[in-house]
Amino acid sequence: MANYIFLNVGCGPVHEDDRIPLYFRSADWCEIRLDVDPAAQPDIVASITDMSCILSDSVDCIWSSHNLEHLYPHEVDQALREFLRILKPSGFIYLKVPDLQLVAELVVSNGLDEIAYDSPAGPITPLDMIFGHTASLAVGNMFMAHRTGFSPPLLQRLLRAAGFGYGVLKRKEALELSAVVFKSNAAEDPARDGILAELEF
């Protein structure tokens, strides 16, 4: 029986489960899938700006891979405060967003429409990272539109303003910004340090 719950927000279709970090792929963790798109067949259909159907202090971790950029700028704080609300006191979020600071550098050096890397969804260009996945938008999936963006300093400010405690941000492969951020701001926490080590942060 699982000891911990992680909420996979913006989970997408079931076949995208390979994006879940290995850390959560053990019998210790129970996944709950949440998405705004009913076609993804999530456990919960909801926006990350309003997860009132989920109890406060009820999940151990929130996994959010490339979701926040789909919100309007003013909605990001709402989503982060919802994340904070539903996390247990010892909980944390593990999130990934496009690093638009690095994307901007790529645009200057290589242009908007040159392929930056290949993904399971196909080739990705700076245009995809700035405005949303072009191929998905072309077939009518408007959930894939991007409405805001992040740099390391901006993401740090937003997380602090929402009330999060200790966190670590890293620039990762594929022009991503990754963060592990805890609800608590405890000065020393062996459990937290163990989590960061296992996630290689």
Kinemage of the C-alpha trace (Angstrom):
@kinemage 1
@onewidth
@group {chain A} dominant
@subgroup {mainchain}
@vectorlist {calphas} color= white
{ca met a 1} P 0.000 0.000 0.000
{ca ala a 2} L 1.302 3.459 -0.945
{ca asn a 3} L 2.555 5.725 1.831
{ca tyr a 4} L 2.535 8.953 -0.171
{ca ile a 5} L 0.318 10.736 -2.705
{ca phe a 6} L 1.555 12.778 -5.625
{ca leu a 7} L -0.781 14.892 -7.710
{ca asn a 8} L 0.171 14.868 -11.389
{ca val a 9} L -1.251 18.210 -12.556
{ca gly a 10} L -1.706 18.805 -16.271
{ca cys a 11} L -1.127 15.072 -16.604
{ca gly a 12} L -2.069 14.809 -20.274
{ca pro a 13} L -3.033 11.451 -21.828
{ca val a 14} L -2.083 8.226 -20.051
{ca his a 15} L 0.566 7.402 -22.669
{ca glu a 16} L 2.562 10.428 -21.477
{ca asp a 17} L 3.252 8.721 -18.131
{ca asp a 18} L 6.866 8.198 -19.199
{ca arg a 19} L 7.422 11.860 -18.274
{ca ile a 20} L 6.957 11.009 -14.594
{ca pro a 21} L 10.288 11.032 -12.723
{ca leu a 22} L 11.603 7.660 -11.580
{ca tyr a 23} L 11.380 8.910 -7.993
{ca phe a 24} L 7.573 8.509 -8.109
{ca arg a 25} L 7.547 5.113 -9.838
{ca ser a 26} L 7.583 2.986 -6.740
{ca ala a 27} L 4.996 1.259 -4.586
{ca asp a 28} L 5.475 4.036 -2.001
{ca trp a 29} L 3.700 6.557 -4.222
{ca cys a 30} L 0.070 6.744 -5.324
{ca glu a 31} L -0.590 8.955 -8.361
{ca ile a 32} L -3.693 11.103 -8.765
{ca arg a 33} L -4.041 12.568 -12.266
{ca leu a 34} L -5.536 16.044 -12.782
{ca asp a 35} L -6.070 17.861 -16.064
{ca val a 36} L -8.282 20.639 -17.409
{ca asp a 37} L -8.903 18.582 -20.577
{ca pro a 38} L -11.455 15.770 -20.116
{ca ala a 39} L -10.029 14.048 -23.206
{ca ala a 40} L -6.921 13.202 -21.152
{ca gln a 41} L -9.180 11.004 -18.966
{ca pro a 42} L -7.743 12.269 -15.668
{ca asp a 43} L -8.946 11.212 -12.230
{ca ile a 44} L -9.931 14.849 -11.615
{ca val a 45} L -11.011 17.378 -14.261
{ca ala a 46} L -10.045 20.809 -12.950
{ca ser a 47} L -7.937 23.860 -13.618
{ca ile a 48} L -4.797 24.263 -11.523
{ca thr a 49} L -6.068 27.745 -10.629
{ca asp a 50} L -9.038 26.227 -8.760
{ca met a 51} L -8.560 22.818 -7.178
{ca ser a 52} L -11.221 23.366 -4.526
{ca cys a 53} L -12.309 19.741 -4.982
{ca ile a 54} L -9.040 18.714 -3.273
{ca leu a 55} L -8.707 19.032 0.493
{ca ser a 56} L -6.109 21.347 2.009
{ca asp a 57} L -2.944 19.677 3.384
{ca ser a 58} L -3.791 16.413 1.614
{ca val a 59} L -0.993 15.583 -0.862
{ca asp a 60} L 2.694 14.928 -0.339
{ca cys a 61} L 3.916 16.212 -3.689
{ca ile a 62} L 2.716 17.998 -6.795
{ca trp a 63} L 4.381 17.069 -10.087
{ca ser a 64} L 3.885 19.853 -12.650
{ca ser a 65} L 5.645 19.411 -15.980
{ca his a 66} L 5.112 22.277 -18.439
{ca asn a 67} L 1.811 23.567 -17.071
{ca leu a 68} L 2.311 27.031 -15.625
{ca glu a 69} L 3.194 28.540 -19.010
{ca his a 70} L -0.339 27.701 -20.230
{ca leu a 71} L -1.805 30.202 -17.764
{ca tyr a 72} L -2.149 33.965 -18.134
{ca pro a 73} L 0.401 35.845 -16.009
{ca his a 74} L -2.173 36.901 -13.418
{ca glu a 75} L -3.276 33.267 -12.963
{ca val a 76} L 0.159 31.942 -12.000
{ca asp a 77} L -0.104 33.230 -8.436
{ca gln a 78} L -3.551 31.623 -8.108
{ca ala a 79} L -2.147 28.251 -9.202
{ca leu a 80} L 0.886 28.444 -6.927
{ca arg a 81} L -1.308 29.337 -3.944
{ca glu a 82} L -3.530 26.358 -4.759
{ca phe a 83} L -0.435 24.143 -4.878
{ca leu a 84} L 0.609 25.479 -1.474
{ca arg a 85} L -2.864 24.982 0.000
{ca ile a 86} L -3.243 21.318 -0.888
{ca leu a 87} L 0.308 20.298 0.076
{ca lys a 88} L 0.899 18.706 3.458
{ca pro a 89} L 3.191 20.753 5.741
{ca ser a 90} L 6.128 18.519 4.754
{ca gly a 91} L 5.109 18.524 1.058
{ca phe a 92} L 6.878 19.853 -2.006
{ca ile a 93} L 6.349 20.659 -5.642
{ca tyr a 94} L 8.537 19.428 -8.474
{ca leu a 95} L 7.913 21.597 -11.508
{ca lys a 96} L 9.304 22.210 -14.964
{ca val a 97} L 8.705 25.144 -17.297
{ca pro a 98} L 10.424 26.419 -20.452
{ca asp a 99} L 13.335 28.704 -19.594
{ca leu a 100} L 12.455 31.716 -21.739
{ca gln a 101} L 15.700 33.472 -20.872
{ca leu a 102} L 17.618 30.663 -22.599
{ca val a 103} L 15.021 30.526 -25.376
{ca ala a 104} L 15.545 34.253 -26.004
{ca glu a 105} L 19.279 33.658 -26.330
{ca leu a 106} L 18.560 30.863 -28.799
{ca val a 107} L 16.301 33.145 -30.855
{ca val a 108} L 19.074 35.750 -31.086
{ca ser a 109} L 21.687 33.187 -32.121
{ca asn a 110} L 19.643 30.819 -34.276
{ca gly a 111} L 16.249 32.322 -35.170
{ca leu a 112} L 12.648 31.562 -34.256
{ca asp a 113} L 11.867 28.568 -36.429
{ca glu a 114} L 15.037 26.454 -36.367
{ca ile a 115} L 14.609 23.108 -34.598
{ca ala a 116} L 16.020 23.315 -31.063
{ca tyr a 117} L 15.509 19.659 -30.123
{ca asp a 118} L 13.368 16.602 -30.871
{ca ser a 119} L 10.676 15.567 -28.406
{ca pro a 120} L 8.123 12.702 -28.288
{ca ala a 121} L 5.679 15.232 -29.807
{ca gly a 122} L 8.088 15.952 -32.669
{ca pro a 123} L 10.625 18.704 -33.431
{ca ile a 124} L 10.494 21.719 -31.110
{ca thr a 125} L 11.381 25.262 -32.176
{ca pro a 126} L 11.682 28.477 -30.148
{ca leu a 127} L 8.247 29.426 -31.523
{ca asp a 128} L 6.802 26.302 -29.868
{ca met a 129} L 8.415 27.183 -26.550
{ca ile a 130} L 7.212 30.781 -26.639
{ca phe a 131} L 3.668 30.413 -27.999
{ca gly a 132} L 2.822 26.722 -27.559
{ca his a 133} L 3.225 23.534 -29.546
{ca thr a 134} L 2.457 24.566 -33.118
{ca ala a 135} L 1.403 21.115 -34.369
{ca ser a 136} L -1.071 20.652 -31.500
{ca leu a 137} L -2.515 24.122 -31.968
{ca ala a 138} L -2.883 23.475 -35.696
{ca val a 139} L -5.257 20.564 -35.047
{ca gly a 140} L -7.345 22.590 -32.597
{ca asn a 141} L -5.840 21.684 -29.218
{ca met a 142} L -5.981 25.172 -27.708
{ca phe a 143} L -5.002 23.791 -24.296
{ca met a 144} L -1.447 23.744 -25.687
{ca ala a 145} L -1.226 27.541 -26.123
{ca his a 146} L 1.357 29.342 -23.986
{ca arg a 147} L 0.240 32.575 -22.321
{ca thr a 148} L 3.198 33.421 -20.096
{ca gly a 149} L 6.842 32.560 -19.552
{ca phe a 150} L 9.543 32.311 -16.918
{ca ser a 151} L 13.162 33.063 -16.166
{ca pro a 152} L 14.940 31.842 -13.006
{ca pro a 153} L 14.611 35.179 -11.129
{ca leu a 154} L 10.930 35.565 -12.059
{ca leu a 155} L 10.019 32.026 -11.016
{ca gln a 156} L 11.831 32.487 -7.690
{ca arg a 157} L 9.943 35.715 -7.005
{ca leu a 158} L 6.592 34.127 -7.835
{ca leu a 159} L 7.222 31.129 -5.575
{ca arg a 160} L 8.269 33.348 -2.664
{ca ala a 161} L 5.267 35.647 -3.151
{ca ala a 162} L 2.920 32.620 -3.066
{ca gly a 163} L 4.343 31.602 0.322
{ca phe a 164} L 6.641 28.684 -0.513
{ca gly a 165} L 9.666 27.963 1.631
{ca tyr a 166} L 12.993 26.378 0.761
{ca gly a 167} L 13.601 25.550 -2.889
{ca val a 168} L 16.223 24.713 -5.484
{ca leu a 169} L 16.075 25.840 -9.118
{ca lys a 170} L 18.166 24.348 -11.907
{ca arg a 171} L 18.547 24.879 -15.605
{ca lys a 172} L 18.139 21.523 -17.267
{ca glu a 173} L 18.347 19.982 -20.729
{ca ala a 174} L 15.897 20.969 -23.476
{ca leu a 175} L 15.901 24.634 -22.362
{ca glu a 176} L 13.962 23.772 -19.215
{ca leu a 177} L 13.894 25.368 -15.825
{ca ser a 178} L 13.296 22.784 -13.083
{ca ala a 179} L 12.492 23.456 -9.440
{ca val a 180} L 11.914 21.469 -6.274
{ca val a 181} L 10.267 23.728 -3.713
{ca phe a 182} L 9.043 22.833 -0.234
{ca lys a 183} L 6.055 24.191 1.635
{ca ser a 184} L 8.205 24.481 4.758
{ca asn a 185} L 11.163 26.811 5.197
{ca ala a 186} L 12.841 24.703 7.893
{ca ala a 187} L 16.518 25.592 8.169
{ca glu a 188} L 17.597 21.944 8.409
{ca asp a 189} L 15.527 18.958 7.351
{ca pro a 190} L 17.146 15.532 6.760
{ca ala a 191} L 14.019 14.290 4.952
{ca arg a 192} L 14.152 17.268 2.581
{ca asp a 193} L 17.849 16.738 1.935
{ca gly a 194} L 17.185 13.094 1.129
{ca ile a 195} L 14.461 14.024 -1.363
{ca leu a 196} L 16.750 16.514 -3.094
{ca ala a 197} L 19.524 13.920 -3.302
{ca glu a 198} L 17.217 11.287 -4.800
{ca leu a 199} L 15.908 13.804 -7.344
{ca glu a 200} L 19.527 14.820 -8.108
{ca phe a 201} L 18.949 18.456 -7.133
